[in-house]
Amino acid sequence: MSKFVRALLGAPVLFAALPAFAQEAPARSDEIVITAERLVEEAIQRVGETPGGANVVPASDFDEKVAVSLRDALAFSPGVYAQPRFGQEVRLSIRGSGISRGYHMRGLTLLQDGVPINLADDNGDFQELDPAFLQHIEVFRGANALRFGASTLGGAINGVTPTGRSSNGVRLRVDGGSFDTLRGFASAGYADARGDAWLAIAGDRSDGDRDHARRKALRVNGNVGLRLSESVETRFYASAQTIRQELPGALTYAAARSTPGSGNFAGDQARDIDSLRLQNRTSIAIGSGNLDVGLFLNAKQLHHPIYQLIDQKSLDWGSYARLDQDFGAFGLTAGVTARFGSVASRRFVNVNGEQGAKTFDADQRARTIDAYAEARVHPVPALTLIAGAIYTSGLRRQDQVFPTLASGRATFDQLSPKLGLLFEPTGGVQLYANLSRSHELPGFIELAQISSFVPLDAQRGWTAEIGSRGKIGLLRFDLSYYRTDLDGELLQYNIAPPTIPAATFNAGRTRHQGIELGLDLDLAAWARLRQVYMWSDFRFRGDAQFGDNRLPVVPEHYYRAELRLGGDALHLSPNLEWTPRGTWVDYANSFRTGGTVLFGLSAETKIDDRFTLFADARNLGGRKAAGDISAVVQYTPASAIFTPVERRSVFAGVRAAF
């Protein structure tokens, strides 16, 4: 291990010694009552300091939906492409991140309360981040996520849970409907001058909208905050979940359009997760800024019968430190996150969902350390110049003990700089531009295609971005144009199978460019129109196998709209989702899906100060179409790679606050 890496490991400990210096700074006496609205406004202010695409989604934006997954919560977040697969599993992609991954997640950093949920090798899952627990969601696209130590193409999504101060009292929610869906949620918060506590529990069960898609889950989430002094607060977080999810599998295109409710019973495929996450964050007021230091530990057990039965027990732990300072004409954000993980990975013959003969046994270890810094200078009041960089050191190692002894090891070191500017010509309107580099390290799914590892490089890219956000009269807007030239994008190829039993490799040159647009228009006191539009042009550039073909999965044009009619006491919200041309399904560009229009309707009525009723209807036209796609090299009509769009369904529920 290099001296630089050892220094990074010690940085959180060094930062933790700073409370003594904080005592010398002037005491900051924040008000004890901290509302959720205030915290959302502070998050929006951080977006306003970012020279690129970013936004905040408060829970009020999706309260009237049956928000099973992040797709429902981020439906009107510009630049986020989300398609359902099953249960809480979704295709989540920003700027073409993770195109090659038809399962799990890659290319995004997913966090809860500022701590990464991704495993130490940067692979990730969505199931453990339930929107029901979230107070708001912060989305920082691409290199704009540097403040979270994210270096990936897609950026970062941070789910923020309430505290006893921002969610005081008792809150209840029950909803259900089609496919025998029933969900319940209860939370309680308490706060006084010394500290606060918040605890929530949620249960979820459904037969799903396809055969063999039943799910049930139980989740508990809570935190306790203690004010150690006027300038120091520490908060302990804990969450536990048990999730049982049957997998219906993918369909052929013909089946997705004719019998979308069908599923695959062979092998009783499933993804069952039991996990526990513990973390601590200590916040220290230092002068005109803040220092956060913390520790975290994630333990997970995965029972996953698919083509084989995957049995994994993982343990991830780490520490982090993040410093924010504002000196008026100069500001600074700096931090380091060190993540370590081990996975006991075993595979067995899948005998109808149960363990058969063992086929694989290995110990996997990963280390990822991100160190980052960003400086902001205000030469004149309306102009901010930004410069920063992020350095990542990574280690991936696998020691296989069955069926043969074999080892694979890979190390990575990447440095990505960033330059940007932010200009505010008038109050309420910002113009921005940035030039940044991104890097993305391969995880075990890519490296361990063979026991001694596929020799893969990190995915690298340079992104230029310009855009604007703000409010002009009745119009609120968020517009970004980006262009990324990538080298080594992780994609699928056919290279002499079965001689080379691997499919994911570093591509040569690829380009991702697009437009991310969000438009909100207040038509009247009783009418508001929300819209998001994405133009995505992702393609190879002179590839030896695919030429200048377009990359599959993400459609070129994508549009969503919702018209809210009424006031707080009662409103109706018709909505639509439109994909005009469909998308390519393979790298050879031999087949494109058809376009799709889906209509929905939600409604909410406030009974009194405590009780609110809501309803959510989806795919009212009963459209049968392909939604998400698992990309293949060459499509054939027998390719079972399609997940159908959600079937027609109606849900309703009640919320209560005491």
C-alpha positions as CSV (number, residue, x, y, z in Angstrom):
1,M,0.0,0.0,0.0
2,S,1.4,3.4,-1.0
3,K,2.3,6.1,1.5
4,F,-0.4,8.3,-0.2
5,V,-3.1,5.6,0.4
6,R,-2.0,5.2,4.0
7,A,-2.3,9.0,4.4
8,L,-5.8,8.9,3.0
9,L,-6.8,6.1,5.5
10,G,-5.6,8.3,8.3
11,A,-7.4,11.5,7.1
12,P,-10.8,10.7,8.8
13,V,-9.0,10.2,12.1
14,L,-7.1,13.4,11.6
15,F,-10.3,15.3,10.9
16,A,-11.9,13.8,13.9
17,A,-9.4,15.5,16.1
18,L,-10.7,18.9,15.1
19,P,-13.5,19.3,17.7
20,A,-11.0,20.7,20.0
21,F,-10.3,23.5,17.6
22,A,-14.1,23.9,17.1
23,Q,-14.5,24.9,20.7
24,E,-12.3,27.9,20.0
25,A,-14.6,29.1,17.2
26,P,-17.6,31.3,18.0
27,A,-20.5,29.2,19.2
28,R,-23.3,28.7,16.7
29,S,-26.7,28.6,18.3
30,D,-29.1,27.1,15.7
31,E,-32.8,27.0,16.5
32,I,-33.9,23.8,18.2
33,V,-36.9,23.3,15.9
34,I,-35.7,22.2,12.5
35,T,-38.5,21.6,10.0
36,A,-38.3,19.3,7.0
37,E,-39.0,22.4,4.8
38,R,-36.0,24.1,6.1
39,L,-33.7,21.1,5.4
40,V,-35.1,20.9,1.9
41,E,-34.4,24.6,1.4
42,E,-30.8,24.0,2.6
43,A,-30.4,21.2,0.1
44,I,-31.7,23.4,-2.7
45,Q,-29.2,26.0,-1.7
46,R,-26.4,23.5,-2.1
47,V,-27.8,22.8,-5.6
48,G,-27.5,26.5,-6.3
49,E,-23.8,26.3,-5.6
50,T,-23.3,23.6,-8.2
51,P,-22.1,24.5,-11.7
52,G,-24.1,21.7,-13.4
53,G,-27.1,19.4,-13.3
54,A,-28.6,18.8,-9.9
55,N,-31.9,19.0,-8.1
56,V,-33.8,18.1,-4.9
57,V,-37.0,16.0,-4.7
58,P,-39.0,16.6,-1.5
59,A,-41.2,13.7,-0.3
60,S,-44.2,15.9,-0.9
61,D,-43.6,15.3,-4.7
62,F,-44.4,11.6,-4.4
63,D,-46.5,11.3,-1.3
64,E,-49.7,10.7,-3.3
65,K,-48.0,7.9,-5.3
66,V,-47.6,4.3,-4.2
67,A,-43.8,4.9,-4.3
68,V,-42.6,1.3,-4.3
69,S,-39.2,2.2,-5.8
70,L,-37.0,5.1,-6.8
71,R,-38.7,5.1,-10.2
72,D,-41.8,6.6,-8.6
73,A,-39.9,9.0,-6.4
74,L,-37.6,10.3,-9.2
75,A,-40.3,10.4,-12.0
76,F,-39.8,14.2,-12.5
77,S,-36.1,14.5,-11.7
78,P,-34.5,15.8,-14.9
79,G,-32.0,13.4,-16.5
80,V,-33.0,10.3,-14.5
81,Y,-34.0,7.4,-16.7
82,A,-35.8,4.8,-14.5
83,Q,-37.7,1.7,-15.7
84,P,-39.3,-1.0,-13.5
85,R,-38.0,-4.5,-13.5
86,F,-39.8,-6.1,-10.5
87,G,-40.6,-5.0,-6.9
88,Q,-38.0,-2.4,-5.8
89,E,-35.6,-3.4,-8.7
90,V,-35.4,-0.7,-11.4
91,R,-33.2,0.3,-14.2
92,L,-31.7,3.5,-12.9
93,S,-29.4,5.4,-15.3
94,I,-28.1,9.0,-15.6
95,R,-26.3,10.1,-18.7
96,G,-26.2,6.5,-20.0
97,S,-24.6,5.0,-16.8
98,G,-24.6,1.2,-16.4
99,I,-26.1,0.5,-19.9
100,S,-24.5,-2.9,-20.0
101,R,-25.9,-4.0,-16.6
102,G,-29.3,-5.7,-16.9
103,Y,-29.5,-6.3,-13.2
104,H,-28.3,-4.6,-10.0
105,M,-26.7,-1.2,-10.5
106,R,-23.5,0.3,-11.8
107,G,-22.3,3.8,-12.7
108,L,-24.1,5.6,-9.8
109,T,-23.2,6.2,-6.2
110,L,-26.3,5.6,-4.1
111,L,-26.2,7.0,-0.5
112,Q,-28.4,7.3,2.5
113,D,-27.8,10.3,4.7
114,G,-24.5,10.9,3.0
115,V,-23.1,7.4,3.4
116,P,-22.6,5.1,0.4
117,I,-25.0,2.1,0.1
118,N,-22.9,0.7,-2.7
119,L,-20.6,-2.2,-1.8
120,A,-16.9,-1.6,-1.5
121,D,-16.4,-2.7,-5.2
122,D,-19.0,0.0,-6.2
123,N,-21.7,-2.5,-7.2
124,G,-25.1,-1.7,-5.8
125,D,-28.7,-2.5,-5.2
126,F,-31.9,-0.5,-4.8
127,Q,-34.0,-2.6,-2.5
128,E,-32.6,-1.2,0.7
129,L,-33.5,2.4,-0.1
130,D,-37.3,2.6,0.3
131,P,-38.8,6.0,-0.6
132,A,-41.3,5.7,2.3
133,F,-38.5,6.4,4.7
134,L,-37.1,9.5,2.9
135,Q,-37.6,13.1,3.7
136,H,-36.1,14.3,0.5
137,I,-33.7,13.0,-2.3
138,E,-30.7,14.9,-3.6
139,V,-29.7,14.2,-7.2
140,F,-26.3,15.4,-8.5
141,R,-25.7,14.3,-12.1
142,G,-22.2,13.4,-13.4
143,A,-19.2,15.2,-11.9
144,N,-21.5,17.5,-10.0
145,A,-21.6,14.8,-7.4
146,L,-18.0,15.5,-6.3
147,R,-19.3,16.8,-2.9
148,F,-20.3,13.1,-2.2
149,G,-17.0,11.7,-3.3
150,A,-18.6,10.3,-6.4
151,S,-16.5,9.9,-9.6
152,T,-18.9,7.9,-11.8
153,L,-20.5,8.8,-15.1
154,G,-24.0,9.0,-13.6
155,G,-23.2,10.9,-10.4
156,A,-24.9,10.4,-7.0
157,I,-28.3,10.0,-5.5
158,N,-28.6,10.7,-1.8
159,G,-31.7,9.7,0.2
160,V,-32.1,11.8,3.4
161,T,-34.2,10.3,6.2
162,P,-36.0,12.5,8.8
163,T,-34.9,13.1,12.3
164,G,-36.8,13.6,15.5
165,R,-36.5,17.4,14.9
166,S,-37.8,17.4,11.3
167,S,-40.5,14.8,11.8
168,N,-41.8,15.3,15.3
169,G,-44.8,13.3,16.4
170,V,-46.5,10.2,14.9
171,R,-47.1,9.5,11.2
172,L,-49.0,6.6,9.8
173,R,-49.7,5.5,6.2
174,V,-51.6,2.5,4.8
175,D,-52.1,1.8,1.1
176,G,-53.0,-1.1,-1.2
177,G,-54.8,-2.1,-4.3
178,S,-54.2,-4.2,-7.4
179,F,-52.4,-7.5,-7.3
180,D,-53.3,-7.9,-3.6
181,T,-50.8,-5.2,-2.7
182,L,-50.8,-4.0,0.9
183,R,-48.3,-1.6,2.5
184,G,-48.0,0.0,5.9
185,F,-45.7,2.6,7.4
186,A,-45.5,4.1,10.9
187,S,-43.0,6.5,12.4
188,A,-42.5,8.4,15.6
189,G,-40.2,11.4,16.3
190,Y,-39.2,13.2,19.5
191,A,-36.9,16.1,20.2
192,D,-35.9,18.3,23.1
193,A,-32.9,20.6,23.9
194,R,-30.6,17.6,24.5
195,G,-31.3,15.5,21.5
196,D,-33.8,13.8,19.3
197,A,-34.9,10.4,18.1
198,W,-36.8,9.0,15.1
199,L,-38.0,5.5,14.4
200,A,-39.9,4.0,11.5
201,I,-41.2,0.6,10.4
202,A,-42.6,-0.4,7.1
203,G,-44.2,-3.6,5.8
204,D,-44.9,-4.4,2.2
205,R,-46.5,-7.4,0.4
206,S,-47.8,-8.0,-3.1
207,D,-48.4,-10.7,-5.6
208,G,-46.9,-8.5,-8.3
209,D,-48.2,-7.7,-11.8
210,R,-46.7,-10.9,-13.3
211,D,-46.7,-14.6,-12.5
212,H,-44.0,-15.6,-10.0
213,A,-43.4,-12.0,-8.8
214,R,-44.7,-12.1,-5.2
215,R,-42.8,-10.0,-2.7
216,K,-42.8,-9.2,1.0
217,A,-40.6,-7.0,3.0
218,L,-40.1,-5.7,6.5
219,R,-37.9,-2.7,7.1
220,V,-36.9,-0.8,10.2
221,N,-35.0,2.5,10.1
222,G,-34.1,5.0,12.9
223,N,-31.6,7.5,14.2
224,V,-30.8,9.2,17.5
225,G,-29.1,12.6,17.7
226,L,-27.3,14.0,20.7
227,R,-26.1,17.6,21.1
228,L,-22.7,17.4,22.8
229,S,-22.3,21.2,22.8
230,E,-23.4,24.3,21.0
231,S,-21.1,23.3,18.1
232,V,-21.0,19.5,18.2
233,E,-23.8,17.0,17.4
234,T,-23.5,13.3,16.9
235,R,-26.1,11.0,15.3
236,F,-26.4,7.3,15.3
237,Y,-28.3,5.5,12.5
238,A,-29.5,2.0,12.2
239,S,-31.6,0.2,9.6
240,A,-32.5,-3.5,9.1
241,Q,-34.5,-5.1,6.4
242,T,-35.6,-8.6,5.3
243,I,-36.8,-8.8,1.7
244,R,-38.3,-11.8,-0.1
245,Q,-38.7,-11.3,-3.8
246,E,-39.7,-13.9,-6.5
247,L,-38.2,-13.2,-9.9
248,P,-40.5,-13.4,-12.9
249,G,-37.6,-13.3,-15.4
250,A,-37.4,-11.6,-18.8
251,L,-39.7,-12.2,-21.8
252,T,-39.3,-12.2,-25.5
253,Y,-40.6,-9.2,-27.3
254,A,-43.7,-11.1,-28.6
255,A,-44.5,-12.2,-25.0
256,A,-44.0,-8.8,-23.6
257,R,-46.6,-7.4,-26.0
258,S,-49.1,-10.2,-25.8
259,T,-48.9,-11.9,-22.4
260,P,-47.0,-9.4,-20.2
261,G,-48.4,-11.0,-17.0
262,S,-46.6,-14.2,-17.7
263,G,-43.5,-15.2,-15.7
264,N,-40.9,-17.9,-15.3
265,F,-41.4,-20.6,-12.7
266,A,-38.3,-22.6,-13.7
267,G,-35.8,-22.9,-10.8
268,D,-38.1,-20.9,-8.5
269,Q,-35.8,-17.9,-9.1
270,A,-35.7,-15.3,-6.3
271,R,-33.7,-12.6,-4.6
272,D,-33.9,-12.7,-0.8
273,I,-31.9,-10.2,1.3
274,D,-31.3,-9.8,5.0
275,S,-29.2,-6.8,5.9
276,L,-28.2,-4.5,8.7
277,R,-26.7,-1.1,8.3
278,L,-25.1,0.9,11.2
279,Q,-23.5,4.4,10.9
280,N,-22.5,7.4,12.9
281,R,-22.0,11.0,11.9
282,T,-20.6,13.7,14.1
283,S,-21.1,17.2,12.9
284,I,-18.8,19.9,14.2
285,A,-19.4,23.6,13.6
286,I,-16.1,25.3,12.7
287,G,-16.2,29.0,12.0
288,S,-18.5,29.6,9.0
289,G,-18.7,26.0,8.0
290,N,-19.1,22.4,9.1
291,L,-17.1,19.2,9.5
292,D,-18.8,15.8,9.3
293,V,-16.9,12.7,10.4
294,G,-18.3,9.2,10.6
295,L,-18.1,5.4,10.6
296,F,-20.3,2.9,8.9
297,L,-20.9,-0.9,8.7
298,N,-23.1,-2.8,6.4
299,A,-23.8,-6.5,6.7
300,K,-25.8,-8.4,4.1
301,Q,-26.8,-11.9,3.3
302,L,-28.1,-12.8,-0.2
303,H,-29.9,-15.9,-1.2
304,H,-30.3,-15.6,-5.0
305,P,-31.4,-18.7,-7.0
306,I,-31.1,-17.9,-10.7
307,Y,-29.2,-19.9,-13.3
308,Q,-27.3,-21.2,-10.3
309,L,-28.1,-20.5,-6.6
310,I,-25.9,-17.6,-5.5
311,D,-25.2,-17.5,-1.7
312,Q,-23.3,-14.5,-0.5
313,K,-22.5,-13.0,2.9
314,S,-20.9,-9.6,2.7
315,L,-19.5,-7.2,5.3
316,D,-18.6,-3.6,4.3
317,W,-17.2,-1.0,6.6
318,G,-15.4,2.3,6.4
319,S,-15.0,5.9,7.6
320,Y,-15.4,9.3,6.1
321,A,-14.8,13.0,6.7
322,R,-16.3,15.9,4.8
323,L,-15.4,19.6,5.4
324,D,-17.4,22.5,4.1
325,Q,-16.2,26.1,4.7
326,D,-17.6,29.4,3.4
327,F,-15.3,32.5,3.8
328,G,-17.5,34.8,1.8
329,A,-15.3,35.3,-1.3
330,F,-13.9,31.8,-1.0
331,G,-15.4,28.5,-0.2
332,L,-14.0,25.0,0.2
333,T,-15.4,21.4,0.2
334,A,-12.9,18.6,0.9
335,G,-13.2,15.0,2.1
336,V,-12.2,11.4,2.1
337,T,-14.2,8.2,2.1
338,A,-12.5,4.9,2.8
339,R,-14.6,1.7,2.1
340,F,-13.5,-1.9,2.7
341,G,-15.5,-5.0,2.0
342,S,-15.3,-8.8,2.1
343,V,-17.7,-11.3,0.4
344,A,-17.9,-15.0,1.1
345,S,-19.2,-15.9,-2.4
346,R,-20.6,-19.4,-3.1
347,R,-22.6,-20.9,-5.9
348,F,-24.6,-24.1,-6.1
349,V,-26.7,-26.0,-8.6
350,N,-30.2,-24.5,-8.4
351,V,-32.6,-27.3,-7.5
352,N,-36.0,-25.5,-7.6
353,G,-34.7,-22.7,-5.5
354,E,-32.7,-24.9,-3.1
355,Q,-29.0,-25.7,-2.8
356,G,-27.7,-28.6,-4.9
357,A,-24.1,-29.5,-5.4
358,K,-21.6,-26.7,-4.8
359,T,-20.1,-25.3,-8.0
360,F,-18.0,-22.3,-6.8
361,D,-16.5,-21.0,-3.6
362,A,-14.3,-17.9,-3.2
363,D,-13.4,-15.1,-0.9
364,Q,-13.6,-11.6,-2.4
365,R,-12.1,-8.5,-0.9
366,A,-12.4,-4.9,-2.1
367,R,-11.0,-1.5,-1.1
368,T,-12.1,1.8,-2.6
369,I,-10.8,5.1,-1.2
370,D,-12.0,8.5,-2.6
371,A,-10.3,11.7,-1.7
372,Y,-11.7,14.9,-3.1
373,A,-11.6,18.7,-2.9
374,E,-13.4,21.6,-4.5
375,A,-12.7,25.3,-4.2
376,R,-15.1,28.1,-5.0
377,V,-14.0,31.7,-5.7
378,H,-16.3,34.7,-6.1
379,P,-14.3,37.4,-8.0
380,V,-17.5,39.4,-8.3
381,P,-20.9,38.8,-6.5
382,A,-22.6,37.3,-9.5
383,L,-19.8,35.0,-10.6
384,T,-18.4,31.8,-9.0
385,L,-15.4,30.0,-10.3
386,I,-14.9,26.4,-9.3
387,A,-11.9,24.0,-9.4
388,G,-11.7,20.6,-7.9
389,A,-10.5,17.0,-8.3
390,I,-11.2,13.5,-7.0
391,Y,-8.6,10.7,-6.6
392,T,-9.6,7.1,-6.3
393,S,-7.5,4.1,-5.2
394,G,-9.1,0.7,-5.7
395,L,-8.2,-2.9,-5.0
396,R,-10.2,-6.0,-6.0
397,R,-9.1,-9.5,-5.0
398,Q,-10.6,-12.9,-5.4
399,D,-9.2,-16.1,-3.9
400,Q,-11.1,-19.1,-5.3
401,V,-10.9,-22.4,-3.4
402,F,-13.5,-24.4,-5.4
403,P,-13.6,-26.0,-7.9
404,T,-9.9,-25.2,-8.3
405,L,-7.5,-23.0,-6.6
406,A,-7.1,-19.7,-8.4
407,S,-6.6,-16.0,-7.6
408,G,-7.3,-12.7,-9.3
409,R,-6.1,-9.3,-8.2
410,A,-6.5,-5.8,-9.8
411,T,-5.5,-2.4,-8.6
412,F,-6.6,1.0,-9.9
413,D,-5.5,4.6,-9.4
414,Q,-7.4,7.4,-11.0
415,L,-7.4,11.2,-10.7
416,S,-10.2,13.3,-12.3
417,P,-10.1,17.1,-12.3
418,K,-13.0,19.5,-12.6
419,L,-13.4,23.1,-13.7
420,G,-16.6,25.1,-13.6
421,L,-18.3,28.5,-13.4
422,L,-21.6,29.7,-12.1
423,F,-23.1,33.0,-13.2
424,E,-26.3,34.7,-11.9
425,P,-27.2,37.5,-14.3
426,T,-30.5,38.3,-12.4
427,G,-32.1,37.1,-9.2
428,G,-33.5,33.6,-9.6
429,V,-31.7,32.6,-12.8
430,Q,-28.3,30.9,-13.0
431,L,-26.1,30.0,-15.9
432,Y,-23.4,27.3,-15.5
433,A,-20.7,25.4,-17.4
434,N,-18.2,22.8,-16.4
435,L,-15.5,20.6,-17.8
436,S,-14.8,17.4,-15.9
437,R,-13.3,14.0,-16.0
438,S,-15.0,10.9,-14.6
439,H,-13.7,7.4,-13.8
440,E,-15.4,4.2,-12.9
441,L,-13.7,1.1,-11.5
442,P,-14.9,-2.4,-12.5
443,G,-16.5,-4.5,-9.8
444,F,-16.4,-8.2,-9.2
445,I,-19.3,-8.8,-11.6
446,E,-17.1,-7.5,-14.5
447,L,-13.7,-8.8,-13.2
448,A,-14.6,-12.2,-12.0
449,Q,-16.1,-13.5,-15.3
450,I,-13.1,-15.9,-15.1
451,S,-11.4,-17.0,-11.9
452,S,-8.1,-15.2,-12.6
453,F,-10.0,-12.0,-13.5
454,V,-10.6,-10.4,-16.9
455,P,-7.9,-7.8,-17.5
456,L,-10.1,-4.7,-17.4
457,D,-9.2,-1.0,-17.1
458,A,-11.2,1.7,-15.4
459,Q,-13.8,3.4,-17.5
460,R,-12.7,7.1,-18.2
461,G,-14.4,10.0,-19.7
462,W,-14.3,13.8,-20.2
463,T,-17.6,15.7,-20.0
464,A,-18.4,19.2,-21.1
465,E,-21.7,20.6,-19.8
466,I,-23.6,23.9,-20.1
467,G,-27.0,24.8,-18.8
468,S,-29.3,27.1,-16.8
469,R,-31.8,26.8,-14.0
470,G,-34.1,29.2,-12.2
471,K,-37.5,30.9,-12.3
472,I,-38.9,33.4,-14.8
473,G,-42.4,34.5,-14.0
474,L,-44.7,31.5,-13.8
475,L,-42.0,29.2,-15.2
476,R,-39.4,27.1,-13.3
477,F,-36.8,25.4,-15.4
478,D,-33.7,23.2,-15.2
479,L,-31.8,22.7,-18.5
480,S,-28.5,21.0,-19.2
481,Y,-26.6,19.9,-22.3
482,Y,-23.7,17.5,-21.8
483,R,-21.3,15.7,-24.1
484,T,-19.1,12.9,-22.7
485,D,-16.3,11.2,-24.7
486,L,-15.6,7.9,-23.0
487,D,-12.6,5.6,-23.3
488,G,-13.0,2.0,-22.0
489,E,-16.7,2.0,-21.4
490,L,-17.7,-1.4,-19.9
491,L,-19.9,-3.0,-22.6
492,Q,-20.6,-6.5,-24.0
493,Y,-18.8,-8.2,-26.9
494,N,-18.7,-11.6,-28.5
495,I,-15.0,-12.6,-28.5
496,A,-14.5,-16.2,-29.5
497,P,-16.9,-17.9,-27.2
498,P,-16.5,-20.4,-25.6
499,T,-12.8,-20.1,-26.0
500,I,-12.9,-16.8,-24.0
501,P,-15.8,-17.3,-21.5
502,A,-16.4,-13.6,-20.9
503,A,-18.7,-11.0,-22.4
504,T,-18.0,-7.6,-20.7
505,F,-14.9,-5.7,-21.9
506,N,-13.6,-2.2,-22.2
507,A,-14.9,-0.6,-25.4
508,G,-12.7,1.8,-27.4
509,R,-14.2,5.2,-27.9
510,T,-17.9,5.9,-27.2
511,R,-19.8,9.2,-26.9
512,H,-22.7,10.1,-24.6
513,Q,-24.4,13.4,-25.3
514,G,-27.8,14.6,-24.4
515,I,-30.3,17.2,-23.0
516,E,-31.8,17.1,-19.6
517,L,-34.8,19.4,-19.2
518,G,-37.3,20.0,-16.4
519,L,-40.1,22.6,-16.9
520,D,-42.7,23.5,-14.2
521,L,-45.4,26.0,-15.3
522,D,-47.9,27.5,-12.8
523,L,-50.8,28.0,-15.2
524,A,-53.1,29.3,-12.4
525,A,-53.5,29.1,-8.7
526,W,-55.3,25.8,-9.2
527,A,-53.2,24.4,-12.1
528,R,-49.6,23.3,-12.3
529,L,-47.9,21.5,-15.2
530,R,-44.7,19.5,-14.5
531,Q,-42.6,18.2,-17.4
532,V,-39.3,16.4,-18.0
533,Y,-37.7,15.6,-21.3
534,M,-34.5,13.7,-22.2
535,W,-32.6,13.5,-25.5
536,S,-30.0,10.8,-25.3
537,D,-27.5,10.2,-28.1
538,F,-25.2,7.4,-27.1
539,R,-23.0,5.7,-29.6
540,F,-19.8,3.9,-30.5
541,R,-17.1,5.9,-32.4
542,G,-15.3,3.8,-35.0
543,D,-15.6,0.5,-33.0
544,A,-14.0,-2.5,-34.7
545,Q,-17.1,-4.7,-34.2
546,F,-19.9,-2.1,-34.1
547,G,-18.7,0.8,-36.1
548,D,-20.7,4.0,-35.2
549,N,-23.8,2.1,-33.9
550,R,-26.0,3.6,-31.3
551,L,-25.8,2.1,-27.8
552,P,-29.0,0.2,-26.7
553,V,-31.3,0.4,-23.7
554,V,-31.9,4.1,-23.3
555,P,-34.4,5.7,-25.8
556,E,-33.3,8.7,-27.8
557,H,-36.4,10.7,-26.7
558,Y,-38.3,10.4,-23.5
559,Y,-41.0,12.7,-22.0
560,R,-43.1,12.7,-18.9
561,A,-45.8,15.2,-17.9
562,E,-48.3,15.7,-15.0
563,L,-51.0,18.3,-14.8
564,R,-52.1,19.1,-11.2
565,L,-55.6,20.5,-11.0
566,G,-57.0,21.8,-7.7
567,G,-55.6,22.9,-4.4
568,D,-54.3,21.4,-1.2
569,A,-57.8,20.4,-0.1
570,L,-58.4,18.4,-3.3
571,H,-56.5,17.9,-6.5
572,L,-56.4,15.5,-9.5
573,S,-53.2,14.9,-11.5
574,P,-53.4,13.2,-14.9
575,N,-50.0,12.1,-16.2
576,L,-48.4,10.5,-19.2
577,E,-45.1,8.9,-20.1
578,W,-44.1,8.9,-23.8
579,T,-41.3,7.2,-25.6
580,P,-41.8,8.2,-29.2
581,R,-39.4,5.8,-31.1
582,G,-38.6,3.0,-28.7
583,T,-35.0,2.0,-28.4
584,W,-32.4,-0.3,-29.8
585,V,-32.1,-3.6,-28.0
586,D,-28.7,-4.8,-29.2
587,Y,-25.3,-3.4,-30.0
588,A,-25.6,-4.6,-33.6
589,N,-28.6,-2.2,-34.1
590,S,-30.7,-5.0,-35.7
591,F,-33.9,-4.4,-33.8
592,R,-35.7,-1.4,-32.2
593,T,-38.8,-1.6,-29.9
594,G,-41.9,0.4,-30.7
595,G,-42.9,3.7,-29.1
596,T,-45.0,3.8,-26.0
597,V,-47.5,6.1,-24.4
598,L,-48.7,5.4,-20.9
599,F,-51.5,7.3,-19.1
600,G,-52.1,7.6,-15.4
601,L,-54.1,9.5,-12.8
602,S,-53.4,10.4,-9.1
603,A,-55.6,12.2,-6.7
604,E,-55.4,13.5,-3.1
605,T,-57.9,15.0,-0.7
606,K,-57.3,16.4,2.7
607,I,-60.0,15.4,5.2
608,D,-58.7,17.6,8.1
609,D,-55.3,18.6,9.6
610,R,-54.5,15.0,10.4
611,F,-55.9,12.7,7.7
612,T,-55.3,12.7,3.9
613,L,-56.7,10.2,1.3
614,F,-54.9,9.5,-1.9
615,A,-55.3,7.3,-5.0
616,D,-52.9,6.3,-7.8
617,A,-53.9,4.7,-11.1
618,R,-51.4,3.5,-13.7
619,N,-51.4,2.5,-17.3
620,L,-55.1,3.3,-17.6
621,G,-55.1,2.3,-21.3
622,G,-53.9,-1.2,-20.5
623,R,-51.0,-0.8,-22.9
624,K,-48.8,-3.9,-23.5
625,A,-45.3,-2.9,-24.3
626,A,-41.6,-3.6,-23.5
627,G,-40.1,-1.4,-20.7
628,D,-36.6,-2.2,-19.6
629,I,-34.2,-4.1,-21.8
630,S,-31.1,-6.3,-21.0
631,A,-28.7,-5.4,-23.9
632,V,-27.4,-8.2,-26.1
633,V,-24.8,-8.2,-28.8
634,Q,-27.1,-9.6,-31.5
635,Y,-30.9,-9.8,-31.1
636,T,-33.0,-12.7,-32.3
637,P,-36.8,-13.2,-31.9
638,A,-36.0,-15.8,-29.2
639,S,-34.1,-13.3,-27.1
640,A,-35.8,-13.2,-23.7
641,I,-34.4,-9.7,-22.7
642,F,-37.5,-7.6,-22.1
643,T,-39.3,-6.5,-18.9
644,P,-42.9,-5.4,-19.7
645,V,-44.2,-2.0,-18.7
646,E,-46.4,-1.9,-15.5
647,R,-49.9,-3.4,-16.1
648,R,-53.1,-1.4,-15.5
649,S,-53.5,-1.0,-11.7
650,V,-55.2,1.1,-9.1
651,F,-54.0,1.8,-5.6
652,A,-55.4,3.9,-2.7
653,G,-54.4,4.8,0.8
654,V,-54.6,7.1,3.8
655,R,-51.9,9.2,5.6
656,A,-52.2,10.5,9.1
657,A,-50.1,12.8,11.3
658,F,-50.5,13.3,15.0
